[in-house]
Amino acid sequence: MMSTKELEVRLKERNIRPTAVRLLVLREMMSMEEHQAFSLLDLENRLDTVDKSTLYRTITHFHENLLIHSIDDGSGSIKYSVCRRGCDCSVPQSHVHFSCTECNRTFCLDNIAIPKVGLPSGFSYESANFVFKGICSDCSKRHN
């Protein structure tokens, strides 16, 4: 678990003023299972003392300041994950995600970059979403 001082540093690195609510939200985000993405509803359930609109505004601010990135895993609910230090969410730093069809968890696969794609002349992309779907290692173990 990160100390309050470490959380403040993470926020300040992204030009986010550390407030009590922002520190609370970031602490909760950082406490999620490693590499696992979370939805707004996940945070609402875990932080039931925080007003929903405040939580939404906080997530939006974190996203705009590149502290977190968003993932469309096809579930109908946008997921989020805390960015690594130094990440600027540019296409070259994008990574693959994995969505488990059994437990419905979504994971960042930080060590697998999105493959380069040769687009037709005149096309350029600004973002990419690459999601594998299947069974995660935890669910696989339960089947064996």
Buried (B, 14 or more C-beta within 10 A) or exposed (E): EBEEEEBBEBBEEBEBEBEEBBBBBBBBBBEBEEBBBBBBEBBBEBBEEBEEEEBEEBBEBBBEBBBBBBBBBEBEBBBBBBBEEEBEBEEEBBBBBBBBEEEEBBBBBBEEBBEEEEEEEEEEEEEEEBBEEEBBEEBEEEEE
